[in-house]
Amino acid sequence: MIKKIALAGALAATASFATWDKFPVLEANKGQAKVGVNYMMQGDWSGLDIYAGARYTVVQGLELGLKIPYRVMSDYDGNDGADGLRNLPLMVRYQFMPTMNAFADFILPVGEEEIDGDGLGIHAGVQFSTGLNQMISLGSEAGFKFETEGDDKYTPAYEVNVGAELDFAVMPQLTPYVGLDANIKVTDTEAGNIEFDDSGDLGLWIYVGAGYAATEQIGLDLSFGFGVGEDYYGKDTPMSIDFNASFKF
């Protein structure tokens, strides 16, 4: 049981406990819809998710978002794993300065309990973004995230995260990017009467990708990411490949 819980915690680190992006919100009365597929792997485990999401700026500076992820399949050492709806992120961002946003994400525990935890997740913090020059843009984020204890008596460690992304506008239609997210546990994970001594564990998520603007409204994006930090992720390196298409409206 302990091994199963530890593995679930490591795999959860690759999931979408994240904001829409690290850059300014859209203009008032503008929105964006996105559909995508995400393939994850770690050691003997692999999984495939599909997702749909949307964000909309209801008034100047205030953006609301929703993402609906669905686990299509998973496999562990040749054995089929759980599939079904995953927990739903509700996202709020407020741009209070031209270069700064405040955000809060609420992860609703409505998904399959065999995939995600059944506690409420909350992730909140601030973002800073700016253009470094005509070609390079910086987006950054600092936040705090935690999940309440659910019926399974499992409480993940509270975490602090800091991340940054550089976007390179090498062509009007093509924007490669590279990013790094650092996550550090500031409390111990608890499972019933068992307390893991994992406070202070650090995990780095490194990703590279590229966005392509097919038209002014339609965009395509492909990225690859992997985790570094054996104490945080486990002995096997988690990896993720994501492809999505978006439409601005």
N, C-alpha and C positions, 0 to 999 in steps of 0.2 A: 504493500500500500504506500509506504514512504517513497519507494522508487517511482511509483506511478505519479504521485503528487509532485515530486521534484522534476520529473520529465515534463509534466503539464505546465509547471511554472516556467521552465526554460523555453518551451515552445510558445507560451503566451507572450514572451518578449518580442516575438516577431509579428505579433498581431497589431491591429490598428488602434493603439492607444495614442492617437496622434491627431493634430489639427489638420485642416484641409491643406494648408501650406504655411510658409513662414513669411509671406509677403503681404502688402496692403490688401484690404478688402476691395471688392468691386464697387463701381459707382452706384449711386442710389437707383433703385428699380432695375438693376441688372442682375442676371443670374447665370449659373453654369450647371449643367447636368453632366454626369460622368458614368460610364459603364466600363468594367474592367475584369480582368482575370489575374489571380495571384497564385503562383506555385511555390510552395515552401518545402524545404527538406532539412533534416537534421539527423545524422546518423542513419539508423534503420527506419526512421519515420519520414513520411512525405504526405503532403496534403494539397488539395486544389480548392481554391475559393473563387467564386464569382461575386461581384458586387455592383451595386448601383447607388449613386448618390447625387445630391443636388445642394447648391447653396444659393442664397438670394439676399441682396442687400435691401432691406425693407424701408429704411430711411438712411440718409447720408451717414456713413460710418458704422452702421449696425448690420451685421451679417448673420443670418441663421442658416444652419446646414444640417443635413441628415445623410447617413450612410446605411445601406442595408446589405450586409455581407451574408453569404450562404456557402456553407462547406459542401462541396459536391462529392468529394471522396477523400479518404485518408487511409494510409496503410502503415502498419508497423511490423517490420520483419516478416512480410508476407501475409499478415492477417489484416482483414478489413477493419477499419476503425469507424467511428461515428460520423454521420453526416447530418445536415440540416441547417436551420437558421442559426446564425450567431448573434451575440449581443449587439444591440443597436446603439451607435454613437449619435447623440444630438449635440451639435456644435454651435457655439455663440462666440462671435468676435466683435469687438468694438474698437474702431480706429480713433483714438483720442488725440493723436498728433499725426502729422503727415508721415512720420517715420515709425510710429509705435502703435501696437495693438494690445489690448487686453483680451484674453480668451478664457472660455470655460467649456469643457467637454463633459457630457454626462453619458456614461455607458450603461444603458438600460439592460438588466439581466432577463431578457426575454428569449434568449437562445437555448439551444440544447445544452443541458447541464453536463453531458459527457464531453462537450467541446469547450465551453467557457464556464467560468465561475458564475454562481448565482447571487453574488453580491453586487451592489451598486458601485460603479466606478466613477471617479471624478478626477479630472485633470485640468488644472488652471494655472495661468501664468501670464507672461508678457512676451511680446515679440518686438524686435527692432529690425528694420530693413532700410537699405539705402543703395544708391548707385555709386559704385566706386569709381567708375569712369564710364565712357560711352558704351562700352561693351560688357562690363562685369557688374552684376548686381549681387548684393549680399542680403540674405535673410537669416535671422537668428531667433532663438527662442530659449526661454528659461521657465521652468514650470515645476509643479509639485503634483504628484498623482498618488491616489490611494483607492482601495476597494474595501467596502464593508464586508463583514463576515456574513456568509449566506447559510442556508440550511445544511450545507455540507461541512460546516464548521471550519472552513479553510479561509484564512485571511492572508493574502499576499503582503509582502513587505511594502511599506510606504516608500516612495522613491522621489528623488529630485532629478530632473533632467535638464541638460543644457545641449543645444544643438545649433549648427550653422550650415548654410548652404550657399554655394557660389554658382550663379547662372552666367553662362557665357553666350552672349548674342552674336555668334560668329557669322550668321546670315539672318536676313529678315524672317525666314521661315524656320530656321533650325537653332535650337538653344540647348547645347549640352550643359550638364550640371553635375556637381559633386557635392556630397554632404556627409556630415558626421553628427551623430546623436550620442551623447554620453548619458548613461543612466546609473545612478548610484542608490543602493538600498540604504535607508536611514533607520529602519526598524527590522526586526526579525520576522520571517514568515512563520505563521502559526497554523497548525493543522490539528484541531482538537486539543489534546493535552500535550502535543508535540510542538516544540519550539525550535526552529532551525537557527543555527548560529550564522546567519548570512548578512547581518547588518554590516555595511561597509563594502559589500561586493560591488564591483564596477563592471559594467558592460558597455562596449562601444559598438554602435551600429553604423557601418560605413556603406555608402551607396553611390552609384554613378548611374547616369541615365541621359536621355535626350528627349526633348519635346519638339514636335514638328507641327507647324501651323499649316494645315492643308488649305484652309480658307480663313477669313477673318473670324468665322464662328466655330469652325471645326478644328480640333487639335488631337494629335496622337502622341502617346508617351510610352517609352519603354525604359525600364530601369532594372538594375541588379543590386542587391544588397547582401551583406554578410555581417555576422556578429563576431566580436573579439572579446575574450574574457572568460576563461574556463570556470572561475568561481561563479560568475553570473549566469552563463548559458549552459554550463556542463562541458564535458570533455569533447563532445561533437560540435563542430561549427555549424550554426544555423545559416541557411542561405535562402534567398527569396528572389523570384523573377516576377515582375509586374508589367502588364500591358493594359493600357486603357485608352478610351476615346472620349473626348469631351465636346460639348456643344454649348456655346454662349447664347443667351437669349435676353 
